[in-house]
Amino acid sequence: MADNIKVLISEEQINKRIKELAEQISIDYAGRSVHLICILKGSAFFCCDLAKLITVPVTMDFMSVSSYGDEKVSSGRVRILKDLDESIQDKDVLIVEDIIDSGRTLSYLTDLLATRSPRSLNICTLLDKPERRVTDVYVKYVGFEIPDEFVVGYGLDYQQKYRNLPFVGVI
């Protein structure tokens, strides 16, 4: 694959939107703490930058799931590669995801995590492709709605490359 990547969302736009999301999350969770579940690997950049700007107490844990492998299209089969290290019972949980495409992965995750008795369970995603949705999933916080194009950068990869780009680009 050629390294011809066109900027879709600039670093400045990303930073501004993350600040806005953190402000809204801080308002919504005022007087409480929020437990972020960072979905690895793609949302690591987003989750860490978001956590630094949230003004209420934050705890974090990590999950790794896969439905893509090395492909550009989801297989539709969700595999948990790394589960949570601690209980989420009675916690206000916010799943932090890099991108929501078909919705299958997040639908599966929310159903799974709901069985673990959190006080509340919501989703925050940097990128959303609503036109690709095949499963209904409620996303409370959305950074950007994007067109149906394959994107990389700011944590998103293609075969483990391009995660470190400071912007979101289209291959």
C-alpha positions as CSV (number, residue, x, y, z in Angstrom):
1,M,0.0,0.0,0.0
2,A,1.3,3.4,-0.9
3,D,1.9,6.0,1.8
4,N,-0.5,8.5,0.2
5,I,-2.5,9.8,3.1
6,K,-4.8,12.8,2.9
7,V,-5.5,14.8,6.1
8,L,-9.2,14.4,7.1
9,I,-9.1,15.9,10.6
10,S,-6.1,18.0,11.6
11,E,-4.2,17.8,14.9
12,E,-5.6,21.2,15.9
13,Q,-9.2,20.1,15.2
14,I,-8.7,16.9,17.2
15,N,-7.2,18.8,20.2
16,K,-10.1,21.3,20.2
17,R,-12.7,18.6,20.0
18,I,-11.2,16.5,22.8
19,K,-11.2,19.6,25.0
20,E,-14.9,20.1,24.3
21,L,-15.7,16.5,25.0
22,A,-13.7,16.5,28.3
23,E,-15.6,19.6,29.4
24,Q,-19.0,18.0,28.7
25,I,-17.9,14.7,30.4
26,S,-16.7,16.7,33.5
27,I,-20.1,18.5,33.6
28,D,-22.1,15.2,33.2
29,Y,-20.0,13.4,35.9
30,A,-19.8,16.3,38.3
31,G,-19.6,15.1,41.9
32,R,-18.7,11.6,40.8
33,S,-15.7,9.8,39.4
34,V,-15.6,8.3,35.9
35,H,-14.0,4.9,35.1
36,L,-12.6,5.0,31.6
37,I,-12.3,1.8,29.7
38,C,-9.7,2.3,26.9
39,I,-10.2,0.0,24.0
40,L,-6.8,-1.0,22.8
41,K,-4.9,-0.3,20.8
42,G,-6.5,2.3,18.7
43,S,-8.1,4.5,21.4
44,A,-4.9,4.8,23.6
45,F,-3.9,8.2,22.2
46,F,-7.5,9.5,22.4
47,C,-8.2,8.1,25.9
48,C,-5.0,9.5,27.4
49,D,-5.5,12.9,26.0
50,L,-9.1,12.9,27.1
51,A,-8.3,11.7,30.6
52,K,-5.8,14.5,31.1
53,L,-8.5,17.1,30.4
54,I,-11.4,15.6,32.5
55,T,-11.7,17.5,35.8
56,V,-13.6,14.9,37.8
57,P,-11.6,12.0,39.4
58,V,-10.7,9.4,36.7
59,T,-9.7,5.8,37.0
60,M,-8.8,3.7,34.0
61,D,-8.7,0.1,32.8
62,F,-8.0,-1.4,29.4
63,M,-9.6,-4.0,27.1
64,S,-8.3,-5.3,23.8
65,V,-10.8,-6.6,21.3
66,S,-10.6,-7.5,17.6
67,S,-13.0,-7.8,14.8
68,Y,-10.6,-6.7,12.0
69,G,-7.4,-8.6,12.1
70,D,-5.2,-7.3,9.3
71,E,-8.2,-6.5,7.1
72,K,-9.9,-3.2,6.2
73,V,-13.4,-4.6,6.8
74,S,-14.7,-6.1,10.1
75,S,-15.1,-9.8,10.2
76,G,-18.2,-9.4,12.3
77,R,-16.7,-11.8,14.9
78,V,-15.6,-10.0,18.1
79,R,-12.7,-11.6,20.1
80,I,-11.6,-10.4,23.5
81,L,-7.8,-10.3,23.5
82,K,-7.4,-8.7,26.9
83,D,-10.1,-8.3,29.5
84,L,-10.4,-5.8,32.4
85,D,-8.1,-6.1,35.3
86,E,-10.7,-5.0,37.9
87,S,-14.4,-5.1,38.6
88,I,-16.6,-2.3,37.3
89,Q,-19.5,-3.1,39.7
90,D,-21.1,0.1,40.9
91,K,-18.8,2.3,38.8
92,D,-19.8,5.0,36.3
93,V,-18.1,3.5,33.3
94,L,-17.3,5.3,30.0
95,I,-16.0,3.1,27.2
96,V,-13.5,5.1,25.1
97,E,-13.2,4.0,21.5
98,D,-11.3,5.3,18.5
99,I,-13.9,4.6,15.9
100,I,-17.4,3.1,15.6
101,D,-18.1,1.5,12.3
102,S,-20.7,-1.3,12.0
103,G,-21.4,-1.0,15.8
104,R,-21.0,-4.8,16.3
105,T,-18.0,-4.5,18.6
106,L,-19.5,-1.8,20.8
107,S,-22.9,-3.6,20.9
108,Y,-21.1,-6.8,22.0
109,L,-19.0,-4.9,24.6
110,T,-21.9,-2.9,26.1
111,D,-23.9,-6.1,26.4
112,L,-21.0,-7.9,28.1
113,L,-20.1,-5.0,30.4
114,A,-23.7,-4.4,31.4
115,T,-23.7,-7.9,32.9
116,R,-20.9,-6.8,35.3
117,S,-23.3,-4.3,37.1
118,P,-21.8,-0.9,36.5
119,R,-23.7,2.1,38.0
120,S,-23.8,3.6,34.5
121,L,-22.4,2.6,31.1
122,N,-21.8,5.1,28.3
123,I,-19.6,5.3,25.1
124,C,-17.3,8.0,23.9
125,T,-15.8,7.7,20.5
126,L,-13.4,10.0,18.6
127,L,-14.8,9.0,15.2
128,D,-18.2,7.7,14.1
129,K,-19.3,6.3,10.8
130,P,-23.1,6.2,11.2
131,E,-23.8,5.2,7.6
132,R,-21.9,1.9,8.2
133,R,-24.0,1.0,11.2
134,V,-25.6,-2.5,11.1
135,T,-26.3,-2.7,14.8
136,D,-27.9,-0.1,16.9
137,V,-25.6,1.3,19.6
138,Y,-26.1,4.5,21.7
139,V,-23.0,6.7,21.6
140,K,-23.3,9.5,24.2
141,Y,-20.1,11.4,23.1
142,V,-18.9,11.7,19.5
143,G,-15.9,13.6,18.5
144,F,-16.4,13.6,14.7
145,E,-18.8,12.0,12.3
146,I,-16.8,10.9,9.2
147,P,-17.6,9.5,5.8
148,D,-17.2,5.9,4.9
149,E,-13.5,5.9,4.2
150,F,-10.7,3.9,5.7
151,V,-8.8,6.2,8.1
152,V,-5.5,6.0,9.9
153,G,-3.6,8.2,12.4
154,Y,-4.1,9.3,16.0
155,G,-4.1,5.7,17.1
156,L,-5.8,4.2,14.1
157,D,-3.7,1.8,12.1
158,Y,-3.5,-0.2,8.9
159,Q,-1.5,-3.4,9.7
160,Q,0.0,-1.7,12.8
161,K,1.3,1.3,10.8
162,Y,0.3,5.0,10.9
163,R,-0.9,5.0,14.6
164,N,1.6,7.8,15.4
165,L,0.3,10.3,12.9
166,P,-0.9,13.4,14.8
167,F,-3.9,13.7,12.6
168,V,-6.6,11.5,11.1
169,G,-6.1,10.8,7.5
170,V,-7.6,8.8,4.6
171,I,-5.5,6.3,2.8
